[in-house]
């Protein structure tokens, strides 16, 4: 992972929204190739579903991408509406063999009425938005009082540091200022597929404060680690028991904002 030389808000910087639009086709291939993304299927997703409430009247998938989480939630009984700023990804979600109702829209300006939903999920998307406070405020607006937001992000410690080397017992070192926001770009090639991930490092306090300002209270916070079966099949994942890759949060929208 490398730090982008341009800082948030400076001229010449491509927005996260535009960066992800440029990666839409690559992301769809990455997410849809069978057996490719074991990090999602065997690590991040199972632990995330543990904090997701039972289905209600409407679940909003904020930053739905090509729709894989929405399809999974619909299989569990949720009525899902996906929202994504990429026209390509929204279309791919809507025309899949198991289609998810999807609209094109920005997380900071959701095209929904007030109190339309009782659950919102933001799975690995809030780290990729340009306006965190605007996105969380909008999620609060479209949730009914008592509604729930479940979010997953890269753990802020992970985006602030790295393992020193590739050995199993390598120390993890914080190598960038944890408390300051900065752009991250991570080009990855795996099994013939290439993807360039764009995100913004923010400290944990930035997320907690955005939730508070939007009228949420944190109900659950977890730092999941790989299970034994995953490590057996992918021994390199054992290091994530010392430094979890993901942070999962469930927050409740209070009755007064």
C-alpha positions, 0 to 999 in steps of 0.5 A, a space after each residue: 500500500 502506498 500513500 498518495 502524494 496529494 493530500 485530501 482537498 488539494 488541487 490535482 487530486 482525483 476524488 475517491 468517487 472518480 477513482 472508483 468509477 475508473 475501477 468499476 470493471 476491474 472491481 466487478 471482475 475481482 468480486 465475481 470471479 469464483 474462488 478469487 476473494 477468499 478474504 471476503 467469503 471466508 473472513 470479512 463477510 461471515 463476521 460482518 453478518 454476525 452483527 447484521 439485524 434480522 430483516 425489516 421493511 427495507 435495507 439500504 446497501 450504501 456503496 453496493 458495488 456490483 451487488 454481491 452483499 445485496 444478493 446475500 442479504 436478499 437470500 437471508 430475507 432482506 428487501 434491499 435497495 443498493 446505492 452506488 455512485 458508479 453507473 457501471 456498478 449499479 447497472 451490473 447489480 441490477 442486471 445480475 441473474 439474481 438482481 438487486 434493485 439499485 439506484 445511482 447516487 452519492 452517499 452524501 446525497 442519498 436519493 431516498 426520503 427521510 426515515 425510509 429504511 430500518 437498516 443500512 449497511 455500508 460494507 467497505 464503503 465509508 473508507 472510500 467516500 470523500 465526505 464521511 460526515 455527509 455520508 453518515 448524516 445522510 444515512 441517519 436521515 434515511 433511517 427511521 428513529 431506532 434504525 441500525 447502521 452496520 459498517 465495515 472498514 479497513 482497520 485504521 491501524 492497518 491503514 497506518 502501518 504494515 508488517 516489517 517483512 513477510 515472515 509469520 512472526 513479523 512485527 507490525 509497525 505504525 509507519 504513518 501519522 495515525 491521527 491524520 487523514 491521507 489518501 491511500 492507493 493499493 495496486 494489487 495483482 492476484 491470480 491474473 486479475 488486477 485492481 487498484 484500491 483507493 481509500 482515505 485513512 481516517 483514525 477511529 475517532 473520525 468515524 466515531 465522531 461522525 456517527 455521534 454528530 449524525 445522531 447514532 450511538 455505537 451498539 457493537 464494535 468488533 475486530 474480527 480475526 480469521 477462523 481456524 479453517 481459513 488459516 488451515 487453507 491459507 496459512 498466511 492469514 495467521 498474521 491477521 490474528 495479531 493485527 485484524 484487517 477489518 473493523 465492524 461497527 453496529 450503531 443505532 439511530 437515536 430518536 432525536 438528532 
